[in-house]
Amino acid sequence: MSVVLLSVFPIALFAAALSDLKSMTIPNWMVGFLAVCFLPFALTAGLSPTAVGMHVLTGGAVLTVTFCCFAAGWMGGGDAKLIAAAAVWLGPTPALLSFAIWTSLLGGVLTLAFLLARACLSPTTGLASVDRLLHADTGIPYGVAIGGAGLIMTPSLLAALPV
C-alpha cells in the first residue's frame, strides 16, 4: 500500500510542474495535497511518530527559508511552498540535500534554456501560454525544475521503504 501512496509524490510534482509551465502558477490545493498525502504514506510505510514529526519539522524549516526567499523576491510563492511540501516527504535525510542540488542544477539549465529561447524566438506562436513564456519580462517556471528533481529523488524514497 505504501508503494501506491508513494506514487502521489512524483505524480503531484509532475502536475505542479505542468501547471507552472502552463500558467506560471502552482495551485495551493496541489501543494496541500502533496503535503497531506505524506501522512497516510508514512503510516503505511511504518515510520515512527518521531520520524513523522521530524519530516513535518523539516518541511516547516524549509518553508521558513523558502518564504524568506519569496519575501526577498528571489522565488515565487508557489515554488517556495512546493519545495517545502517535497521536503516533508524527503525529511531530514541526505535525499533532501540531493533534492536541493538537483533542483538547483535543473533550475540553472531551465533558466539558460529560457534565456536562449527568448533570445532566438519571438513570442508570436499564437499559443498564449507559449507566447507568455517567451516574453523577456516573464519569470522562469521553476516548478519544472522542482518537479524534475522530485522525479529524480523518487527512487530514493522507494529504496527507503521497509521490505
Buried (B, 14 or more C-beta within 10 A) or exposed (E): EBEEBBEBBBBBBBBBBBBBBBEBBBBEEBBEBBBEBBBBBBBBBEBEEEBBEBBBBBBEEBBEEBBEBBEEEEBBBBBBBBBBBBBBBBBBBEBBEBBBEBBEBBBEEBBEEBEEEBEEEEBEEEEEEBBBBBEEEBBBBBBBBBBBBBBBBBEBBBEBBEE
